């Protein structure tokens, strides 16, 4: 004889086909999600919506008369040499900042993927720049790379009559700025790649070694494919961080030397909005920057995540 295993609480009746009321579950969801949703709406979605609205006007902080101008700001934007130059500068800086810390981060992580107090200390040393304010980092490097700074004084002591103007020469200032950002972001990449290396099964590397694979071949065929998620994280974070960089530019070069040789898009946006008092035009620049960052991030994620699946 079959025995029913259904347990009911005393005093409750369940009708066949009846549904539980949705309100308690919805209430619990709203209780937990509402604070975060409210903060995100006020601090992210609302400012974005306001920027889009301002970009369609001639809004200015110190001018009370505001009128709707439609897409005129966007039309002027793509004929503005200052903005187009900032896009070029930001593209170069982004390429350097995405590639260099990723390459060096993998190399440093492989070296530090060992046990011992020395390697633990070195991990902390490499990550320290990430927890220091970008303004502090910028001030330190501005002094180090100055024309009369320690590096050029050392070069003069070695017999170099005219050391490079790391931050005063328009031809190399952007690359000096990029190097500083790479130096600060290197620790983040190292930590992410170290976490990825911890998840690589040693059995695979040992099996490859038994089959006669050397260290480089084991890394390329076994370790590197398993670091695909770490590569995705680092690439997307570096891409977004580099494209919206402002503080390093403001403190180290202030957009110079010369006219806009190191001016990023974010730097130009804030200059237009708060120095030139053209809020509507600056909002249009900010909207374009948002669209470019979002598009690049989505494309990069899709490509790298597809590589993860294929591997």
Secondary structure, DSSP 8 states (H G I E B T S, - for coil): ---------TT----TT----SHHHHHHHHHHHHHHHHHHIIIIIHHHHHHHHHTTBT-BTTB----B-TTHHHHHHTT-HHHHHHHHHHHHHHHHHHHHHHHHHHHHHHHH-S-SHHHHHHHHHHHHHHHS-HHHHHHHHHHHTSTTSHHHHHHHHTT-SS---TTT-TTTHHHHHHHHHHHHHHHHHHHHHHHHHHTS-HHHHHHHHHTT--HHHHIIIIIHHHTHHHHHHHHHHHHHHHHT--HHIIIIITT-SSSSSS--HHHHHHIIIIIS--HHHHHHHHHHHHHHHHHHHHHHHHHHHHHHHH-
